């Protein structure tokens, strides 16, 4: 079971009208809804940091995370170009 994942890459397809604050809130809401925490840097179109489990009772594997993360990107009509790996 993975406890922490490193995520680095670019998020494409953001609306030109979206503010940095709106982007940040949407991303952090996604992380918190999944009972994860994020440490790192998140800017418009760029993410670099680690996703960690808040509760060790909730197993997370890298393939499940990728599926959830890419699903979130697609739901928002965004795409992710980067790498996700175990820390």
C-alpha positions in Angstrom: 0.0 0.0 0.0 1.2 3.4 -0.9 1.2 6.1 1.8 2.6 9.0 -0.3 2.7 9.8 -4.0 4.8 12.4 -5.8 3.0 14.3 -8.5 4.7 16.6 -11.0 3.3 18.0 -14.2 1.1 20.5 -16.1 -2.6 20.7 -16.1 -3.9 21.7 -19.5 -7.3 23.1 -20.6 -8.0 25.5 -17.8 -10.6 28.1 -18.7 -9.0 31.6 -19.3 -11.6 33.0 -16.9 -10.5 30.8 -14.0 -8.6 32.6 -11.3 -5.6 31.2 -9.4 -7.8 31.1 -6.3 -10.6 29.2 -8.1 -8.1 26.7 -9.4 -6.5 26.3 -5.9 -9.9 25.8 -4.2 -11.0 23.2 -6.7 -7.8 21.2 -6.4 -7.7 21.4 -2.6 -11.4 20.4 -2.4 -10.7 17.4 -4.5 -7.7 16.4 -2.3 -9.7 16.8 0.9 -12.8 15.1 -0.3 -10.6 12.0 -0.9 -9.2 12.2 2.6 -5.7 13.1 1.4 -3.3 16.0 2.1 -1.2 17.9 -0.3 2.3 19.4 0.3 4.0 21.2 -2.4 3.4 23.9 -5.0 0.2 24.3 -7.0 -0.1 27.1 -9.5 -2.3 27.6 -12.5 -1.5 24.8 -14.9 1.3 23.4 -12.7 1.5 21.0 -9.8 4.5 19.7 -8.0 4.3 18.0 -4.6 3.2 15.0 -2.6 -0.2 13.6 -2.0 -0.5 11.7 1.4 -3.1 9.7 3.1 -4.6 11.4 6.1 -5.8 8.1 7.6 -3.6 5.1 7.4 -6.8 3.0 7.6 -7.6 4.0 4.0 -5.5 2.0 1.6 -4.3 3.8 -1.5 -2.4 2.3 -4.4 -0.9 4.2 -7.3 -3.2 2.9 -10.0 -6.3 3.7 -8.0 -5.0 7.2 -7.4 -4.1 7.7 -11.0 -7.6 6.6 -12.1 -9.3 9.0 -9.5 -7.0 11.9 -10.4 -7.4 11.5 -14.2 -11.1 11.1 -13.7 -11.1 14.4 -11.8 -9.1 16.1 -14.7 -11.5 14.7 -17.3 -14.6 15.8 -15.3 -13.3 19.3 -15.4 -12.3 19.1 -19.1 -8.7 19.3 -18.2 -5.8 17.0 -18.9 -2.7 16.1 -17.0 0.8 15.9 -18.6 3.3 14.7 -16.1 4.3 11.9 -13.8 2.9 10.3 -10.7 5.1 8.0 -8.7 5.6 6.5 -5.2 7.8 8.5 -2.8 
